[in-house]
Amino acid sequence: MPPVTPSLSPPLPSGTRAPPFQLAATPEQSVSLADCAGSPVVLVFYPADFSPVCGDELVLFNELLPELQRHGARVFGVSVDSVWSHLAFARERGLRFPLLADFHPKGEVSRRYHAWRESEGVCERALYVVDGEGRIAWGHVSPPEVNPGVDGVLSALEALSARTSSREARS
């Protein structure tokens, strides 16, 4: 009999205000959504450091980081692991973007982003693009065993870039 996969929460709808957060990136530094005002933000929620699918997913974002940054995006991984675990994992995988610790209170930000798996006490595998005005531009929640890739994120960033260019052309 195949394992039962718990039903996934739908992502936050596009156009809604992104929930604010302030999470530790290192023992001495935290990052808030407000720090990123004016720039698109990519949030990559993932279940656990050092797991195979999570490692592959984050390495893919790392490889495409220059393309994401070309759209002005700031990229952050988010899980409930500690900053110490994140630092070791990022070092092992050569990640060049911050991993944020939704560690205490455990999963508080993940819950607000509909990216929490209560049964296991970990983040769901979820992706969000938040526009520079703090609104959800795109979101996706996938089963934990599935690496969702970056195509949806790139499409959302391209749409944001086109919208910004169109506004600037009219000004």
matplotlib code that plots the C-alpha trace (Angstrom):
import matplotlib.pyplot as plt

x = [0.0, 1.5, 2.2, -0.6, 0.5, -1.2, -3.2, -1.3, -2.6, -3.2, -0.6, -1.5, -3.4, -1.7, -2.3, -2.6, -0.3, 2.6, 2.8, 5.6, 8.5, 11.9, 14.0, 17.6, 20.0, 23.1, 23.5, 24.1, 21.9, 18.2, 16.3, 12.8, 10.4, 10.5, 14.3, 13.5, 10.9, 11.2, 12.7, 11.1, 11.7, 11.8, 11.0, 12.0, 10.4, 11.8, 11.5, 15.0, 18.7, 20.8, 17.9, 18.4, 15.5, 16.0, 19.7, 19.0, 16.3, 18.5, 21.5, 19.2, 18.3, 22.0, 22.9, 20.2, 20.9, 22.5, 19.3, 17.1, 19.2, 19.0, 15.3, 16.3, 15.2, 16.5, 16.4, 16.0, 15.6, 13.4, 13.1, 12.7, 16.3, 18.6, 21.0, 23.9, 22.4, 21.8, 25.3, 26.8, 24.3, 25.0, 28.7, 28.5, 26.4, 28.2, 24.9, 25.3, 22.0, 20.8, 18.9, 16.5, 15.6, 11.9, 13.1, 11.5, 8.6, 8.9, 7.2, 5.5, 6.3, 5.8, 2.3, 1.5, 2.6, 0.6, 3.9, 3.6, 3.3, 1.8, 2.1, 5.9, 6.7, 8.5, 8.0, 6.1, 8.0, 6.6, 7.8, 6.7, 7.5, 6.7, 6.7, 8.5, 5.3, 5.0, 2.2, 2.2, 2.9, 3.0, 3.0, 3.2, 3.1, 4.3, 4.6, 7.7, 9.2, 8.9, 11.5, 9.3, 12.2, 12.5, 10.4, 7.4, 9.6, 11.3, 8.0, 6.7, 9.9, 9.7, 6.1, 7.0, 9.9, 7.6, 5.0, 7.7, 9.1, 5.6, 5.0, 8.3, 7.6, 4.2, 5.8]
y = [0.0, 3.4, 5.9, 8.4, 11.9, 14.5, 17.1, 20.2, 23.7, 25.9, 28.7, 32.3, 33.9, 36.3, 39.9, 39.4, 41.2, 38.9, 38.2, 40.2, 38.3, 38.7, 35.6, 34.8, 34.4, 34.0, 34.1, 37.9, 38.9, 38.7, 39.5, 41.0, 41.3, 45.1, 45.1, 44.0, 46.7, 47.8, 44.5, 41.2, 38.4, 34.7, 32.5, 28.9, 27.0, 23.5, 20.7, 20.0, 20.8, 17.9, 16.0, 14.9, 16.6, 19.8, 19.9, 19.4, 22.1, 24.7, 23.9, 24.5, 28.0, 28.6, 27.7, 30.1, 32.8, 35.2, 34.9, 35.6, 38.5, 39.9, 40.5, 42.3, 39.4, 38.6, 34.9, 33.2, 29.6, 29.0, 26.0, 25.3, 24.2, 26.3, 28.9, 26.6, 23.8, 26.3, 27.6, 24.1, 23.0, 26.2, 25.7, 22.0, 22.9, 26.1, 28.2, 31.9, 33.1, 33.2, 30.4, 31.8, 29.9, 29.7, 28.1, 29.9, 30.0, 26.9, 27.3, 30.6, 32.2, 28.9, 28.7, 32.2, 31.3, 28.1, 26.2, 24.1, 20.4, 19.9, 16.1, 16.2, 19.7, 20.9, 23.3, 22.2, 22.5, 25.9, 28.7, 32.3, 35.4, 38.6, 41.8, 45.0, 46.3, 43.3, 41.5, 37.8, 37.7, 33.9, 30.9, 27.1, 24.3, 20.9, 17.4, 17.0, 14.4, 16.6, 19.2, 22.0, 23.5, 27.2, 27.7, 29.1, 31.5, 32.7, 33.2, 35.2, 37.4, 37.9, 39.0, 41.4, 42.8, 43.3, 45.0, 47.4, 48.1, 48.9, 51.3, 53.0, 53.4, 55.2, 57.6]
z = [0.0, -0.9, 1.9, 2.6, 1.8, 3.9, 1.9, 1.1, 2.0, -1.0, -1.3, -0.3, -3.2, -5.6, -4.7, -0.9, 1.4, 2.3, 6.0, 7.7, 9.2, 10.9, 11.0, 12.0, 9.1, 11.3, 15.1, 14.9, 11.9, 11.1, 7.9, 7.7, 4.8, 5.4, 4.8, 1.2, 0.4, -3.2, -4.4, -5.3, -2.8, -3.5, -0.4, -0.7, 2.2, 2.5, 5.1, 6.3, 5.9, 4.7, 3.1, -0.5, -2.2, -0.2, -1.1, -4.8, -4.7, -3.0, -5.3, -8.3, -6.9, -6.2, -9.8, -11.1, -8.5, -11.1, -13.3, -10.3, -9.2, -12.8, -12.0, -8.8, -6.6, -3.1, -2.5, 0.9, 2.0, 5.0, 7.3, 11.0, 11.3, 13.6, 12.2, 13.1, 11.0, 8.2, 8.3, 8.1, 5.3, 3.3, 3.6, 2.6, -0.5, -1.4, -1.2, -1.9, -0.5, 3.2, 4.9, 7.4, 10.7, 11.4, 14.6, 17.5, 17.9, 15.7, 12.3, 13.1, 9.8, 7.9, 9.2, 8.1, 4.6, 4.5, 4.4, 7.6, 7.9, 11.4, 11.5, 11.2, 12.6, 9.5, 6.6, 3.5, 0.3, -0.9, -3.2, -3.1, -5.1, -3.2, -5.3, -4.2, -2.7, -0.3, -2.1, -3.1, -6.9, -7.1, -4.8, -5.1, -2.5, -3.7, -2.1, 0.1, -2.3, -5.4, -6.3, -7.9, -9.8, -10.5, -13.7, -11.8, -9.9, -13.1, -14.9, -11.9, -11.8, -15.6, -15.3, -12.5, -14.6, -17.5, -15.4, -13.9, -17.4, -18.7, -15.7, -16.3, -20.0, -19.2, -16.7]

ax = plt.figure().add_subplot(projection="3d")
ax.plot(x, y, z, "-o")
ax.set_aspect("equal")
plt.show()
